[in-house]
Amino acid sequence: MEIRPLYDRIIVKRIDQQRQTAAGIVIPDSVNEKPEQGEVIAVGNGRLLQDGSIRPLQVQPGERVLFGKYTGQTVKVDGEELLVLREEEVLGILEDKPAGQLRKAA
């Protein structure tokens, strides 16, 4: 089954990151908080503006995004847990950069 979001909503699959302590002990999922990043699976057509026009979304399928801990609505589709968010709930898009190009926030 496919899901097609409407307007400015996006469908995100959480990216589970296995966490380890410095000593190499793996922390089980039951103790971990839910990840706050995921991969965009599908996007709607765009945000409906007051004048009736539609503004295309900035986020595209396949991109990795950051979102708030308690944002969005969790749904299950074909046994897979997905998150439905509005584009405005996305905090940022994660982009891969070589290690030498990373910069610290001021």
MMTF fields as JSON, N, C-alpha, C and O atoms, coordinates in Angstrom:
{
  "mmtfVersion": "1.0.0",
  "mmtfProducer": "UNKNOWN",
  "numBonds": 423,
  "numAtoms": 424,
  "numGroups": 106,
  "numChains": 1,
  "numModels": 1,
  "chainsPerModel": [1],
  "groupsPerChain": [106],
  "chainIdList": ["A"],
  "bondAtomList": [4, 2, 8, 6, 12, 10, 16, 14, 20, 18, 24, 22, 28, 26, 32, 30, 36, 34, 40, 38, 44, 42, 48, 46, 52, 50, 56, 54, 60, 58, 64, 62, 68, 66, 72, 70, 76, 74, 80, 78, 84, 82, 88, 86, 92, 90, 96, 94, 100, 98, 104, 102, 108, 106, 112, 110, 116, 114, 120, 118, 124, 122, 128, 126, 132, 130, 136, 134, 140, 138, 144, 142, 148, 146, 152, 150, 156, 154, 160, 158, 164, 162, 168, 166, 172, 170, 176, 174, 180, 178, 184, 182, 188, 186, 192, 190, 196, 194, 200, 198, 204, 202, 208, 206, 212, 210, 216, 214, 220, 218, 224, 222, 228, 226, 232, 230, 236, 234, 240, 238, 244, 242, 248, 246, 252, 250, 256, 254, 260, 258, 264, 262, 268, 266, 272, 270, 276, 274, 280, 278, 284, 282, 288, 286, 292, 290, 296, 294, 300, 298, 304, 302, 308, 306, 312, 310, 316, 314, 320, 318, 324, 322, 328, 326, 332, 330, 336, 334, 340, 338, 344, 342, 348, 346, 352, 350, 356, 354, 360, 358, 364, 362, 368, 366, 372, 370, 376, 374, 380, 378, 384, 382, 388, 386, 392, 390, 396, 394, 400, 398, 404, 402, 408, 406, 412, 410, 416, 414, 420, 418],
  "bondOrderList": [1, 1, 1, 1, 1, 1, 1, 1, 1, 1, 1, 1, 1, 1, 1, 1, 1, 1, 1, 1, 1, 1, 1, 1, 1, 1, 1, 1, 1, 1, 1, 1, 1, 1, 1, 1, 1, 1, 1, 1, 1, 1, 1, 1, 1, 1, 1, 1, 1, 1, 1, 1, 1, 1, 1, 1, 1, 1, 1, 1, 1, 1, 1, 1, 1, 1, 1, 1, 1, 1, 1, 1, 1, 1, 1, 1, 1, 1, 1, 1, 1, 1, 1, 1, 1, 1, 1, 1, 1, 1, 1, 1, 1, 1, 1, 1, 1, 1, 1, 1, 1, 1, 1, 1, 1],
  "groupList": [{"groupName": "MET", "atomNameList": ["N", "CA", "C", "O"], "elementList": ["N", "C", "C", "O"], "formalChargeList": [0, 0, 0, 0], "bondAtomList": [1, 0, 2, 1, 3, 2], "bondOrderList": [1, 1, 2], "singleLetterCode": "M", "chemCompType": "L-PEPTIDE LINKING"}, {"groupName": "GLU", "atomNameList": ["N", "CA", "C", "O"], "elementList": ["N", "C", "C", "O"], "formalChargeList": [0, 0, 0, 0], "bondAtomList": [1, 0, 2, 1, 3, 2], "bondOrderList": [1, 1, 2], "singleLetterCode": "E", "chemCompType": "L-PEPTIDE LINKING"}, {"groupName": "ILE", "atomNameList": ["N", "CA", "C", "O"], "elementList": ["N", "C", "C", "O"], "formalChargeList": [0, 0, 0, 0], "bondAtomList": [1, 0, 2, 1, 3, 2], "bondOrderList": [1, 1, 2], "singleLetterCode": "I", "chemCompType": "L-PEPTIDE LINKING"}, {"groupName": "ARG", "atomNameList": ["N", "CA", "C", "O"], "elementList": ["N", "C", "C", "O"], "formalChargeList": [0, 0, 0, 0], "bondAtomList": [1, 0, 2, 1, 3, 2], "bondOrderList": [1, 1, 2], "singleLetterCode": "R", "chemCompType": "L-PEPTIDE LINKING"}, {"groupName": "PRO", "atomNameList": ["N", "CA", "C", "O"], "elementList": ["N", "C", "C", "O"], "formalChargeList": [0, 0, 0, 0], "bondAtomList": [1, 0, 2, 1, 3, 2], "bondOrderList": [1, 1, 2], "singleLetterCode": "P", "chemCompType": "L-PEPTIDE LINKING"}, {"groupName": "LEU", "atomNameList": ["N", "CA", "C", "O"], "elementList": ["N", "C", "C", "O"], "formalChargeList": [0, 0, 0, 0], "bondAtomList": [1, 0, 2, 1, 3, 2], "bondOrderList": [1, 1, 2], "singleLetterCode": "L", "chemCompType": "L-PEPTIDE LINKING"}, {"groupName": "TYR", "atomNameList": ["N", "CA", "C", "O"], "elementList": ["N", "C", "C", "O"], "formalChargeList": [0, 0, 0, 0], "bondAtomList": [1, 0, 2, 1, 3, 2], "bondOrderList": [1, 1, 2], "singleLetterCode": "Y", "chemCompType": "L-PEPTIDE LINKING"}, {"groupName": "ASP", "atomNameList": ["N", "CA", "C", "O"], "elementList": ["N", "C", "C", "O"], "formalChargeList": [0, 0, 0, 0], "bondAtomList": [1, 0, 2, 1, 3, 2], "bondOrderList": [1, 1, 2], "singleLetterCode": "D", "chemCompType": "L-PEPTIDE LINKING"}, {"groupName": "VAL", "atomNameList": ["N", "CA", "C", "O"], "elementList": ["N", "C", "C", "O"], "formalChargeList": [0, 0, 0, 0], "bondAtomList": [1, 0, 2, 1, 3, 2], "bondOrderList": [1, 1, 2], "singleLetterCode": "V", "chemCompType": "L-PEPTIDE LINKING"}, {"groupName": "LYS", "atomNameList": ["N", "CA", "C", "O"], "elementList": ["N", "C", "C", "O"], "formalChargeList": [0, 0, 0, 0], "bondAtomList": [1, 0, 2, 1, 3, 2], "bondOrderList": [1, 1, 2], "singleLetterCode": "K", "chemCompType": "L-PEPTIDE LINKING"}, {"groupName": "GLN", "atomNameList": ["N", "CA", "C", "O"], "elementList": ["N", "C", "C", "O"], "formalChargeList": [0, 0, 0, 0], "bondAtomList": [1, 0, 2, 1, 3, 2], "bondOrderList": [1, 1, 2], "singleLetterCode": "Q", "chemCompType": "L-PEPTIDE LINKING"}, {"groupName": "THR", "atomNameList": ["N", "CA", "C", "O"], "elementList": ["N", "C", "C", "O"], "formalChargeList": [0, 0, 0, 0], "bondAtomList": [1, 0, 2, 1, 3, 2], "bondOrderList": [1, 1, 2], "singleLetterCode": "T", "chemCompType": "L-PEPTIDE LINKING"}, {"groupName": "ALA", "atomNameList": ["N", "CA", "C", "O"], "elementList": ["N", "C", "C", "O"], "formalChargeList": [0, 0, 0, 0], "bondAtomList": [1, 0, 2, 1, 3, 2], "bondOrderList": [1, 1, 2], "singleLetterCode": "A", "chemCompType": "L-PEPTIDE LINKING"}, {"groupName": "GLY", "atomNameList": ["N", "CA", "C", "O"], "elementList": ["N", "C", "C", "O"], "formalChargeList": [0, 0, 0, 0], "bondAtomList": [1, 0, 2, 1, 3, 2], "bondOrderList": [1, 1, 2], "singleLetterCode": "G", "chemCompType": "PEPTIDE LINKING"}, {"groupName": "SER", "atomNameList": ["N", "CA", "C", "O"], "elementList": ["N", "C", "C", "O"], "formalChargeList": [0, 0, 0, 0], "bondAtomList": [1, 0, 2, 1, 3, 2], "bondOrderList": [1, 1, 2], "singleLetterCode": "S", "chemCompType": "L-PEPTIDE LINKING"}, {"groupName": "ASN", "atomNameList": ["N", "CA", "C", "O"], "elementList": ["N", "C", "C", "O"], "formalChargeList": [0, 0, 0, 0], "bondAtomList": [1, 0, 2, 1, 3, 2], "bondOrderList": [1, 1, 2], "singleLetterCode": "N", "chemCompType": "L-PEPTIDE LINKING"}, {"groupName": "PHE", "atomNameList": ["N", "CA", "C", "O"], "elementList": ["N", "C", "C", "O"], "formalChargeList": [0, 0, 0, 0], "bondAtomList": [1, 0, 2, 1, 3, 2], "bondOrderList": [1, 1, 2], "singleLetterCode": "F", "chemCompType": "L-PEPTIDE LINKING"}],
  "groupTypeList": [0, 1, 2, 3, 4, 5, 6, 7, 3, 2, 2, 8, 9, 3, 2, 7, 10, 10, 3, 10, 11, 12, 12, 13, 2, 8, 2, 4, 7, 14, 8, 15, 1, 9, 4, 1, 10, 13, 1, 8, 2, 12, 8, 13, 15, 13, 3, 5, 5, 10, 7, 13, 14, 2, 3, 4, 5, 10, 8, 10, 4, 13, 1, 3, 8, 5, 16, 13, 9, 6, 11, 13, 10, 11, 8, 9, 8, 7, 13, 1, 1, 5, 5, 8, 5, 3, 1, 1, 1, 8, 5, 13, 2, 5, 1, 7, 9, 4, 12, 13, 10, 5, 3, 9, 12, 12],
  "groupIdList": [1, 2, 3, 4, 5, 6, 7, 8, 9, 10, 11, 12, 13, 14, 15, 16, 17, 18, 19, 20, 21, 22, 23, 24, 25, 26, 27, 28, 29, 30, 31, 32, 33, 34, 35, 36, 37, 38, 39, 40, 41, 42, 43, 44, 45, 46, 47, 48, 49, 50, 51, 52, 53, 54, 55, 56, 57, 58, 59, 60, 61, 62, 63, 64, 65, 66, 67, 68, 69, 70, 71, 72, 73, 74, 75, 76, 77, 78, 79, 80, 81, 82, 83, 84, 85, 86, 87, 88, 89, 90, 91, 92, 93, 94, 95, 96, 97, 98, 99, 100, 101, 102, 103, 104, 105, 106],
  "secStructList": [7, 7, 7, 7, 7, 7, 6, 6, 3, 3, 3, 3, 3, 3, 7, 7, 7, 7, 3, 3, 7, 6, 6, 7, 7, 3, 3, 7, 6, 6, 6, 1, 7, 7, 7, 1, 3, 3, 3, 3, 3, 3, 3, 7, 1, 7, 3, 3, 7, 6, 6, 1, 7, 3, 3, 7, 7, 1, 7, 7, 6, 6, 7, 3, 3, 3, 3, 7, 6, 6, 7, 1, 3, 3, 3, 3, 3, 6, 6, 3, 3, 3, 3, 3, 3, 3, 4, 4, 4, 3, 3, 3, 3, 3, 7, 7, 7, 7, 4, 4, 4, 7, 7, 7, 7, 7],
  "xCoordList": [0.844, 0.0, 0.887, 1.9, 0.508, 1.233, 0.4, -0.828, 1.087, 0.404, 0.86, 2.054, -0.092, 0.202, -0.273, -1.477, 0.658, 0.252, -0.403, -0.136, -1.249, -1.937, -1.258, -0.669, -1.357, -0.87, 0.562, 1.487, 0.754, 2.117, 2.569, 3.466, 1.959, 2.367, 3.423, 3.471, 4.274, 5.306, 5.257, 4.84, 5.68, 5.751, 7.222, 8.031, 7.566, 8.954, 9.071, 8.235, 10.113, 10.44, 11.599, 12.659, 11.392, 12.445, 13.688, 13.588, 14.845, 16.114, 16.551, 16.906, 16.529, 16.953, 18.462, 19.086, 19.032, 20.472, 20.777, 20.346, 21.527, 21.901, 22.915, 23.928, 22.634, 23.507, 24.381, 23.964, 25.6, 26.576, 27.227, 27.388, 27.602, 28.363, 29.82, 30.199, 30.634, 32.06, 32.734, 33.733, 32.203, 32.778, 32.319, 32.756, 31.434, 30.985, 29.707, 29.327, 29.031, 27.78, 26.649, 26.455, 25.907, 24.796, 23.577, 23.194, 22.973, 21.795, 20.56, 20.382, 19.697, 18.528, 17.524, 17.465, 16.726, 15.737, 14.719, 14.217, 14.404, 13.405, 13.849, 13.01, 15.147, 15.682, 15.88, 15.757, 16.186, 16.426, 15.155, 14.049, 15.333, 14.229, 14.087, 15.016, 12.928, 12.721, 13.661, 13.904, 14.184, 15.089, 14.371, 13.168, 15.118, 14.568, 15.011, 15.039, 15.358, 15.681, 15.127, 14.914, 14.902, 14.323, 14.503, 15.007, 14.075, 14.153, 12.761, 11.779, 12.694, 11.422, 11.023, 11.777, 9.828, 9.32, 8.439, 8.523, 7.598, 6.682, 6.362, 6.423, 6.022, 5.647, 4.35, 4.03, 3.62, 2.391, 2.687, 3.847, 1.626, 1.786, 2.359, 3.055, 2.082, 2.571, 1.603, 0.503, 2.03, 1.222, 0.193, 0.535, -1.062, -2.135, -2.105, -2.263, -1.904, -1.821, -3.204, -4.149, -3.319, -4.614, -5.205, -6.426, -4.354, -4.856, -5.256, -5.654, -5.152, -5.55, -4.434, -4.623, -3.274, -2.141, -1.447, -1.659, -0.629, 0.083, 1.585, 2.13, 2.25, 3.707, 4.333, 4.029, 5.209, 5.852, 6.666, 7.148, 6.814, 7.562, 9.063, 9.525, 9.82, 11.283, 11.883, 12.966, 11.174, 11.664, 11.292, 10.184, 12.225, 12.006, 12.182, 12.925, 11.515, 11.697, 13.16, 13.878, 13.588, 14.969, 15.874, 16.958, 15.464, 16.285, 16.144, 15.107, 17.214, 17.185, 16.89, 17.501, 15.934, 15.495, 15.543, 15.506, 15.627, 15.531, 14.154, 13.62, 13.575, 12.278, 12.235, 13.077, 11.273, 11.14, 10.749, 10.201, 11.038, 10.792, 9.318, 8.987, 8.432, 7.01, 6.16, 4.979, 6.742, 5.99, 5.405, 5.863, 4.407, 3.842, 2.902, 2.676, 2.365, 1.429, 1.985, 2.297, 2.113, 2.616, 1.478, 0.392, 1.745, 0.769, 1.482, 2.698, 0.719, 1.274, 0.669, -0.55, 1.55, 1.125, 1.856, 3.087, 1.113, 1.695, 2.67, 3.714, 2.335, 3.165, 4.388, 5.166, 4.571, 5.726, 5.285, 4.295, 6.02, 5.681, 6.24, 7.445, 5.342, 5.72, 5.252, 4.398, 5.814, 5.477, 4.943, 5.566, 3.792, 3.219, 3.472, 3.035, 4.179, 4.538, 4.073, 3.86, 3.918, 3.775, 5.188, 6.097, 5.367, 6.704, 7.263, 8.47, 6.416, 6.882, 7.438, 8.133, 7.135, 7.647, 9.055, 9.699, 9.527, 10.885, 11.852, 11.717, 12.832, 13.804, 14.945, 15.523, 15.274, 16.361, 16.556, 16.042, 17.315, 17.652, 19.112, 19.978, 19.382, 20.754, 21.453, 20.933, 22.634, 23.419, 24.768, 25.382, 25.227, 26.534, 27.62, 27.571, 28.61, 29.766, 31.02, 31.003, 32.1, 33.368, 33.751, 33.431, 34.434, 34.771, 35.519, 35.337, 36.337, 37.108, 36.26, 36.716, 35.024, 34.183, 33.146, 32.35, 33.136, 32.175, 32.55, 33.731, 31.556, 31.855, 31.022, 29.914, 31.547, 30.862, 29.913, 30.174, 28.797, 27.849, 28.439, 29.039, 28.272, 28.831, 27.952, 28.271],
  "yCoordList": [-1.175, 0.0, 1.235, 1.279, 2.23, 3.497, 4.553, 4.475, 5.535, 6.646, 7.931, 8.142, 8.774, 10.05, 11.172, 11.342, 11.945, 13.027, 14.175, 14.376, 14.911, 16.051, 17.362, 17.48, 18.326, 19.689, 19.744, 19.267, 20.333, 20.563, 19.471, 19.696, 18.299, 17.202, 16.35, 16.241, 15.744, 14.837, 13.553, 13.566, 12.456, 11.165, 10.861, 10.907, 10.547, 10.312, 8.948, 8.57, 8.222, 6.97, 7.273, 7.72, 7.028, 7.3, 6.469, 5.312, 7.067, 6.363, 5.913, 6.736, 4.617, 4.067, 3.989, 3.401, 4.579, 4.544, 3.73, 4.064, 2.656, 1.828, 2.616, 3.079, 2.761, 3.562, 2.668, 1.6, 3.127, 2.402, 3.352, 4.541, 2.815, 3.61, 3.608, 2.87, 4.434, 4.481, 3.137, 2.825, 2.339, 1.028, -0.044, -1.192, 0.328, -0.62, -1.358, -2.288, -0.965, -1.609, -1.044, 0.17, -1.936, -1.515, -1.249, -2.078, -0.069, 0.315, -0.182, 0.167, -0.987, -1.529, -0.445, 0.616, -0.739, 0.219, 0.606, 1.73, -0.302, 0.0, 1.119, 1.783, 1.341, 2.397, 3.69, 4.782, 3.564, 4.738, 5.549, 5.01, 6.844, 7.688, 7.505, 7.049, 7.861, 7.726, 8.683, 9.799, 8.239, 9.11, 10.365, 10.351, 11.424, 12.702, 13.047, 14.216, 12.022, 12.24, 11.081, 9.981, 11.355, 10.318, 10.623, 11.679, 9.664, 9.816, 10.13, 9.484, 11.132, 11.526, 10.474, 10.183, 9.905, 8.867, 9.478, 9.079, 10.445, 11.075, 12.487, 12.794, 13.345, 14.731, 15.08, 14.518, 16.01, 16.488, 17.453, 17.692, 18.009, 18.92, 20.268, 20.894, 20.729, 22.031, 22.701, 22.207, 23.825, 24.564, 25.42, 26.168, 25.305, 26.095, 27.489, 27.633, 28.503, 29.886, 30.525, 29.986, 31.682, 32.363, 32.789, 32.848, 33.083, 33.499, 32.316, 32.502, 31.095, 29.907, 29.234, 28.145, 29.866, 29.255, 28.238, 28.236, 27.385, 26.359, 26.614, 26.729, 26.703, 26.882, 25.499, 24.774, 25.114, 23.791, 23.644, 24.631, 22.413, 22.144, 22.177, 21.877, 22.548, 22.59, 21.194, 20.916, 20.317, 18.981, 18.022, 18.083, 17.131, 16.172, 14.744, 14.525, 13.766, 12.368, 11.956, 12.357, 11.147, 10.674, 11.506, 11.048, 12.718, 13.565, 13.128, 12.606, 13.352, 13.083, 14.392, 15.421, 14.342, 15.56, 15.401, 14.29, 16.534, 16.597, 17.132, 18.0, 16.606, 17.087, 17.021, 16.369, 17.683, 17.726, 16.381, 15.517, 16.228, 14.971, 14.59, 13.411, 15.56, 15.267, 15.814, 16.102, 15.961, 16.503, 15.388, 14.246, 15.733, 14.81, 13.78, 13.737, 12.959, 11.904, 10.572, 10.431, 9.6, 8.281, 7.439, 7.373, 6.791, 5.891, 4.607, 4.598, 3.523, 2.256, 1.944, 1.933, 1.688, 1.315, 0.04, 0.016, -1.026, -2.339, -2.787, -3.362, -2.529, -2.952, -2.081, -2.354, -1.045, -0.156, 1.149, 1.75, 1.587, 2.811, 4.019, 4.12, 4.934, 6.145, 7.358, 7.249, 8.503, 9.749, 10.727, 10.928, 11.335, 12.346, 13.704, 13.968, 14.56, 15.895, 16.957, 16.675, 18.16, 19.313, 19.802, 19.626, 20.406, 20.877, 21.85, 21.861, 22.655, 23.628, 22.972, 23.627, 21.678, 20.957, 20.404, 19.933, 20.463, 20.009, 21.095, 22.258, 20.7, 21.662, 21.908, 22.995, 20.913, 21.074, 19.825, 18.751, 19.996, 18.895, 18.54, 19.414, 17.257, 16.8, 16.584, 15.899, 17.171, 17.012, 16.434, 16.855, 15.479, 14.881, 15.804, 16.264, 16.067, 16.88, 16.156, 15.461, 16.302, 15.72, 16.274, 17.419, 15.468, 15.834, 17.166, 17.901, 17.493, 18.728, 19.974, 21.08, 19.82, 20.971, 21.238, 22.168, 20.446, 20.679, 21.945, 22.218, 22.714, 23.91, 23.912, 23.377, 24.504, 24.547, 25.724, 26.772, 25.538, 26.636, 27.651, 27.284, 28.924, 29.986, 30.27, 31.138],
  "zCoordList": [0.0, 0.0, 0.0, 0.699, -0.779, -0.793, -0.085, -0.041, 0.463, 1.124, 0.44, 0.227, 0.105, -0.554, 0.349, 0.542, 0.909, 1.805, 1.04, -0.145, 1.719, 1.12, 1.514, 2.588, 0.629, 0.822, 1.357, 0.699, 2.565, 3.069, 4.035, 4.847, 3.953, 4.842, 4.157, 2.932, 4.997, 4.498, 5.318, 6.476, 4.723, 5.392, 5.63, 4.703, 6.883, 7.267, 7.938, 8.759, 7.578, 8.257, 9.192, 8.756, 10.478, 11.459, 11.146, 10.738, 11.34, 11.174, 12.549, 13.393, 12.781, 14.061, 14.091, 13.208, 15.1, 15.259, 16.5, 17.604, 16.302, 17.44, 18.261, 17.738, 19.538, 20.394, 21.248, 21.697, 21.462, 22.246, 23.233, 22.957, 24.392, 25.345, 24.904, 23.994, 25.551, 25.226, 25.461, 24.812, 26.378, 26.676, 25.684, 25.766, 24.743, 23.738, 24.081, 23.37, 25.158, 25.543, 24.681, 24.617, 24.022, 23.171, 24.05, 24.875, 23.855, 24.625, 23.878, 22.711, 24.511, 23.812, 23.433, 24.055, 22.385, 21.898, 22.956, 22.943, 23.875, 24.897, 25.824, 26.432, 25.942, 26.801, 26.015, 26.569, 24.726, 23.889, 23.688, 23.687, 23.519, 23.099, 21.587, 20.92, 21.061, 19.626, 18.887, 19.345, 17.747, 16.989, 16.505, 16.244, 16.395, 15.97, 14.562, 14.178, 13.793, 12.398, 11.585, 12.094, 10.324, 9.484, 8.017, 7.633, 7.204, 5.754, 5.222, 5.588, 4.352, 3.759, 2.733, 1.805, 2.907, 2.016, 0.919, -0.242, 1.293, 0.334, 0.791, 1.981, -0.164, 0.153, -0.569, -1.617, 0.011, -0.613, -1.755, -2.09, -2.354, -3.498, -3.11, -3.91, -1.9, -1.469, -0.516, -0.269, 0.01, 0.982, 0.25, -0.666, 0.659, 0.081, 0.707, 1.919, -0.115, 0.363, 0.372, -0.205, 1.031, 1.172, -0.17, -0.318, -1.14, -2.451, -3.333, -4.483, -2.792, -3.53, -4.298, -4.84, -4.353, -5.051, -4.136, -2.923, -4.725, -3.962, -4.067, -5.165, -2.905, -2.851, -2.725, -1.778, -3.67, -3.586, -2.304, -1.748, -1.844, -0.615, -0.875, -1.976, 0.165, 0.1, 0.257, -0.258, 0.972, 1.291, 0.168, -0.364, -0.193, -1.272, -0.764, 0.194, -1.384, -0.991, -1.08, -1.996, -0.114, -0.074, 0.817, 1.179, 1.182, 2.05, 3.499, 3.908, 4.277, 5.718, 6.425, 6.137, 7.369, 8.048, 9.564, 10.094, 10.243, 11.703, 12.059, 11.369, 13.149, 13.598, 15.107, 15.725, 15.706, 17.152, 17.742, 17.059, 19.001, 19.706, 19.733, 19.611, 19.889, 20.052, 18.91, 19.105, 17.723, 16.591, 15.736, 15.78, 14.972, 14.004, 14.602, 15.811, 13.727, 14.089, 13.597, 12.415, 14.486, 14.122, 13.558, 14.135, 12.411, 11.79, 11.392, 11.198, 11.272, 10.799, 9.438, 9.27, 8.466, 7.124, 6.762, 6.736, 6.481, 6.174, 7.254, 6.948, 8.516, 9.636, 9.878, 10.792, 9.082, 9.221, 9.878, 9.464, 10.902, 11.614, 10.868, 10.635, 10.497, 9.777, 10.564, 11.443, 10.246, 10.918, 9.876, 8.834, 10.155, 9.272, 9.906, 11.026, 9.186, 9.672, 8.691, 7.511, 9.177, 8.279, 7.98, 8.791, 6.832, 6.464, 7.508, 7.75, 8.119, 9.106, 10.376, 11.153, 10.594, 11.758, 11.533, 12.471, 10.292, 9.989, 10.435, 10.056, 11.246, 11.772, 10.799, 10.783, 9.992, 9.042, 8.207, 8.521, 7.132, 6.239, 6.484, 6.476, 6.702, 6.939, 5.61, 4.729, 5.467, 4.251, 4.621, 5.6, 3.848, 4.092, 3.563, 2.422, 4.428, 4.035, 4.479, 5.495, 3.744, 4.198, 5.563, 5.88, 6.374, 7.753, 7.833, 8.803, 6.865, 6.895, 6.69, 6.984, 6.187, 5.896, 6.979, 6.847, 8.042, 9.113, 9.859, 10.07, 10.258, 11.049, 12.302, 12.327, 13.326, 14.613, 14.652, 14.061, 15.362, 15.535, 16.492, 17.502, 16.181, 17.019, 18.197, 19.01]
}
